[in-house]
Amino acid sequence: MAFLTDRKRAVGRGSAKTGVDHFWSMKVSSIALMILVPLFVFSFGSILGGTYEEVIAAYSRPFPAIVAILTIVVGFMHFKDGARVMIEDYVHGTLGQALIIGVICLSYAAAATGVYAVVKIAL
């Protein structure tokens, strides 16, 4: 290990020694959302303004329910990653750590609530 230069030890790693994992996670989730959001808008838009029975019938089919669940989960995970970066950049110290924990808890709770709602409608 003594023969590694500083540059060789730093290649592929960020300041937190995690490399570009977070960058790729954000890119993959944003590409997934580029596909999922139009699918969700078109599947949800067709039942918009319908009666309660029509909405239940539409979401009891697998495709709209799966698209809605995937959009909710990927959207909130993308939100969690983006909000975490924003907090890390602008808020420091204990407050920053507390806000990061709060955002993570909020995003998981909101995603779980959304998935529960869609599953309850679909079943």
Secondary structure by P-SEA (a helix, b strand, c coil): cccccccccccccccccccaaaaaaaaaaaaaaaaaaaaaaaaaaaaccccaaaaaaaacccaaaaaaaaaaaaaaaaaaaaaaaaaaaccccaaaaaaaaaaaaaaaaaaaaaaaaaaaaac
